[in-house]
Amino acid sequence: MKIKLLFFVFTLFIMGCTEKASDKLIWDMPTPYAESVFHTQNINQFAKDVERITEGDLIIRVHPDASLYKHPEIKYAVRNGQVPLGEILMSLLGNEHPIYQIDSLPLLATNYEQARKLWQASRQETEELLAKDNLILLFAVPWPPQGLYIKREISSLEDMRGLKIRVYNAMLSRLVELMGGNPTTVQTPEIQQAFSTGIIDAMITSASTGASSQVWDYIGYYYDIQAWIPKNMVIANKEVFESLPKNLQEGILQAAAEAEKRGWGMSEQETIIKTQELIDHHVQVLQPSSTFSEGLQAIRKKMLTEWAQEAGVHGEKILKAFEN
């Protein structure tokens, strides 16, 4: 009787995650960014590839711009089986475990070659953490390097003191605190309103997010500090994934591998294209002064020490693999 009951509950769980149209499965996939963002474009292509590879047996409906779930809700929706898969910023999970913050450590990996090596060093640990939450990693794609958007020229960290600076994860909040600013959480779709209403004075994010948010309406300076290269992850509910026929599982993994490779290339191109878009809209793209860079390096050392202490042996393993 207990076995029958468990089977019934599991069947309801699966049915809650998927929709069946005749002999086809339809999966809803929430993503936090707009259609115009390259991450969403890459995921749309991933969905098309899944449908093509599985010959239409599995269809993924992408819901962009946090229209199905808000960004902080997506991981839990996938874990709890409300949706089968979704996209999240990896460092958004930093409060759960420091390993998720590794790609947001200031000035640890500041170019794509270093970011690839860091991902190779940390991927296994990340997958093991996700597995504990009944999740599997399908693929991860980086944002362009993070820079500083601000309304006026600056020469040192002292110029940041007291500014309301937009943050999107715990690691960035810590950085802003050490810079002397006031961390202010603002989700991507709310950036324009936050600037226009004075909720924020500055932000640290990619050229991609800056351009998609049309920051030139509010700020005039972008400092290309290349602070870090954060990643988005596409994750799936482990039980739902493993309940699929083997050919559908293999089709998803094949499309995911293609999406990761394609996405890294898109990110590098995005850096060039969106930085030029900022320039075309009269945003001054500048390099930080030596004084400002020295201040950031001091913060880097402090934050790396703090992170390593919190991450323990797992963090030490990743850092050693990265350095080697």
C-alpha positions in Angstrom: 0.0 0.0 0.0 2.9 2.4 0.9 4.6 1.6 -2.4 1.4 2.4 -4.4 1.0 5.7 -2.4 4.6 6.7 -3.1 4.2 6.0 -6.8 1.0 8.0 -6.9 2.6 11.0 -5.2 5.6 10.8 -7.5 3.3 10.7 -10.5 1.5 13.8 -9.3 4.9 15.5 -8.8 5.9 14.8 -12.4 2.6 15.9 -13.8 2.9 19.2 -11.9 6.2 19.9 -13.7 5.1 19.0 -17.3 2.3 19.2 -19.7 1.4 16.5 -22.1 0.1 17.3 -25.5 -0.8 14.0 -27.2 2.4 12.1 -27.2 4.7 15.2 -26.6 6.1 16.6 -23.4 6.0 20.3 -22.8 8.3 21.9 -20.2 8.0 25.4 -19.0 11.3 27.2 -18.3 11.6 30.5 -16.4 14.5 32.8 -17.1 15.1 36.2 -15.4 16.2 38.3 -18.4 14.6 39.9 -21.4 14.3 38.5 -24.9 17.0 40.9 -26.1 19.7 39.6 -23.7 22.1 37.1 -25.2 21.6 34.6 -22.4 17.9 34.4 -23.3 18.7 34.2 -27.0 21.1 31.3 -26.3 18.4 29.5 -24.2 15.8 30.0 -27.0 18.3 28.2 -29.3 18.8 25.5 -26.7 15.0 24.9 -26.6 14.9 24.7 -30.4 17.8 22.2 -30.4 16.1 20.1 -27.8 13.0 19.9 -29.9 15.0 19.1 -33.0 17.2 16.5 -31.4 14.2 14.7 -29.7 12.2 15.0 -33.0 9.5 17.0 -31.2 9.0 14.6 -28.3 10.1 17.3 -25.8 9.2 21.0 -26.2 10.6 23.7 -23.9 8.6 26.9 -23.6 10.9 29.7 -22.4 9.4 32.4 -20.2 11.8 35.3 -20.2 12.0 38.5 -18.2 11.0 36.9 -14.8 7.5 36.6 -16.2 6.9 33.2 -14.7 9.0 33.4 -11.5 11.1 36.2 -10.1 14.8 35.6 -10.3 15.3 34.6 -6.6 12.4 32.2 -6.8 13.6 30.2 -9.8 16.0 27.8 -8.1 13.3 26.8 -5.5 10.7 26.4 -8.2 12.9 23.9 -10.0 14.0 22.1 -6.8 10.4 21.7 -5.7 9.2 20.5 -9.0 7.0 23.5 -9.9 8.9 23.7 -13.2 11.3 21.2 -14.6 14.2 23.6 -15.4 15.2 27.2 -15.2 18.1 29.7 -15.4 19.7 31.5 -12.4 22.8 33.6 -11.7 25.1 31.2 -9.9 26.3 33.7 -7.3 22.7 34.4 -6.3 23.0 31.1 -4.3 26.0 32.4 -2.4 24.1 32.5 0.9 23.6 28.8 0.7 27.3 27.9 0.1 30.5 30.0 -0.7 31.3 27.7 -3.6 28.5 29.4 -5.6 30.4 32.7 -5.1 33.7 31.7 -6.6 33.1 33.5 -9.9 32.2 36.7 -8.1 35.4 37.1 -6.1 36.9 40.5 -7.2 39.9 40.3 -9.6 40.3 36.5 -9.2 39.4 35.7 -12.9 39.3 38.9 -15.0 39.4 37.5 -18.6 37.8 34.7 -20.4 40.8 32.3 -20.3 41.0 32.7 -16.6 37.2 32.3 -16.2 37.3 29.0 -18.2 40.0 27.7 -15.9 38.1 28.7 -12.8 35.0 27.0 -14.1 37.0 23.8 -14.9 38.3 23.9 -11.3 35.0 24.5 -9.6 32.4 22.7 -11.8 32.5 19.3 -10.0 32.1 20.9 -6.6 29.2 23.0 -8.0 27.5 20.0 -9.4 27.8 18.1 -6.1 26.2 21.0 -4.3 23.3 21.1 -6.7 22.8 17.3 -6.5 22.1 17.7 -2.7 19.2 19.9 -3.6 17.8 17.4 -6.2 19.2 19.5 -9.1 21.5 18.8 -12.0 23.5 21.3 -13.9 22.8 21.4 -17.6 25.1 24.2 -18.7 26.7 27.5 -17.5 27.4 30.6 -19.6 29.3 33.7 -18.4 28.4 37.4 -18.5 30.9 39.8 -19.9 33.4 41.2 -17.3 31.9 43.5 -14.7 32.6 47.2 -14.8 31.5 50.3 -12.8 28.8 52.6 -14.0 28.7 56.0 -12.3 27.5 59.5 -12.8 30.8 61.3 -12.4 34.5 60.8 -12.8 36.3 59.1 -9.9 40.0 58.7 -9.0 40.0 56.6 -5.8 37.8 54.5 -3.6 37.2 57.5 -1.4 35.0 58.9 -4.3 32.7 55.9 -3.8 32.0 56.7 -0.1 28.3 57.1 0.7 27.0 56.2 -2.8 24.0 54.0 -3.2 25.3 51.2 -5.4 23.2 48.5 -7.0 24.0 44.9 -5.9 22.6 41.5 -7.0 24.4 39.1 -4.7 26.0 38.8 -1.3 29.6 39.0 -2.6 28.9 42.3 -4.4 27.2 43.6 -1.2 30.4 42.9 0.7 32.5 44.6 -2.0 30.4 47.7 -1.9 30.6 47.8 1.9 34.4 47.7 1.7 34.4 50.4 -0.9 32.4 52.6 1.5 29.2 52.6 -0.5 25.7 51.6 0.5 24.6 48.2 -1.0 21.1 48.5 -2.6 19.5 45.4 -4.1 17.9 46.0 -7.4 16.8 43.3 -9.9 17.8 43.7 -13.6 14.3 44.7 -14.9 14.2 47.5 -12.3 17.5 49.2 -13.1 16.1 52.0 -15.1 13.5 52.9 -12.5 16.1 52.7 -9.7 18.4 55.2 -11.5 15.5 57.6 -12.5 14.1 57.7 -9.0 17.4 58.1 -7.2 17.3 54.6 -5.5 20.9 54.0 -6.9 23.8 56.3 -7.8 26.0 53.7 -9.4 26.3 50.0 -10.2 28.8 47.3 -11.0 27.7 45.0 -13.8 28.4 44.0 -17.4 28.5 46.1 -20.6 25.6 43.8 -21.7 23.3 44.7 -18.7 24.3 48.4 -19.0 23.3 48.6 -22.7 20.1 46.6 -22.3 19.1 48.9 -19.4 20.0 52.0 -21.5 22.1 53.5 -18.7 23.2 56.4 -20.9 20.0 58.1 -19.9 21.3 58.3 -16.3 25.0 58.0 -16.2 28.0 59.2 -18.2 31.0 57.1 -17.1 31.8 53.4 -17.3 35.1 52.2 -15.7 36.2 48.9 -17.4 37.6 47.4 -14.2 36.9 43.8 -15.3 36.2 42.9 -11.7 34.9 39.4 -12.3 33.1 37.2 -14.8 30.0 35.7 -13.2 28.0 32.9 -14.8 24.4 31.9 -15.3 23.5 28.3 -14.7 20.7 26.3 -16.4 19.5 23.7 -13.9 17.0 20.9 -14.0 15.0 18.9 -11.4 17.0 15.7 -11.0 14.0 13.4 -10.4 12.1 14.8 -13.4 15.1 14.6 -15.6 15.9 11.0 -14.6 12.2 10.0 -15.2 12.6 10.8 -18.9 13.3 8.0 -21.4 17.0 7.7 -22.1 16.9 9.2 -25.6 15.3 12.4 -24.2 17.9 12.7 -21.5 20.7 12.3 -24.1 19.0 14.9 -26.3 18.8 17.4 -23.5 22.5 16.9 -22.6 23.6 17.1 -26.2 21.7 20.4 -26.7 23.1 21.7 -23.3 26.7 21.0 -24.3 26.1 22.9 -27.6 24.5 25.8 -25.6 27.5 26.1 -23.2 30.0 26.2 -26.0 27.9 28.6 -28.1 27.2 30.8 -25.0 30.8 31.4 -24.1 31.5 32.6 -27.6 28.4 34.8 -27.5 29.6 36.3 -24.3 32.9 37.3 -25.7 31.3 38.9 -28.7 28.8 40.6 -26.5 31.6 42.3 -24.6 32.9 43.9 -27.7 29.5 44.8 -29.2 27.9 46.3 -26.0 31.0 48.2 -25.0 30.9 49.9 -28.4 27.2 50.5 -27.9 28.0 52.4 -24.7 30.5 54.5 -26.6 28.0 55.2 -29.4 25.6 56.6 -26.8 28.3 58.9 -25.4 29.1 57.0 -22.3 32.8 57.6 -21.5 34.5 54.2 -21.3 37.6 54.6 -19.0 40.3 52.6 -17.4 40.5 53.0 -13.6 43.3 55.1 -12.1 46.3 53.4 -10.5 45.0 54.6 -7.1 41.6 53.1 -7.6 43.1 49.8 -8.8 45.4 49.6 -5.8 42.4 50.1 -3.6 40.6 47.3 -5.4 43.6 45.0 -5.0 43.6 45.5 -1.2 39.9 44.6 -1.1 40.6 41.6 -3.3 43.0 40.2 -0.8 40.7 40.7 2.1 37.7 39.2 0.4 39.7 36.2 -0.9 40.9 35.5 2.6 37.4 35.8 4.0 36.0 33.5 1.3 38.7 30.9 1.7 38.1 30.7 5.4 34.4 30.2 4.9 34.8 27.7 2.0 37.2 25.5 3.9 38.8 22.5 2.3 36.5 22.6 -0.7 37.5 26.2 -1.5 41.2 25.4 -1.0 40.9 22.5 -3.5 39.3 24.8 -6.1 41.9 27.6 -5.6 44.8 25.1 -5.9 43.4 23.6 -9.1 42.8 27.1 -10.5 46.3 28.3 -9.7 47.9 25.2 -11.2 
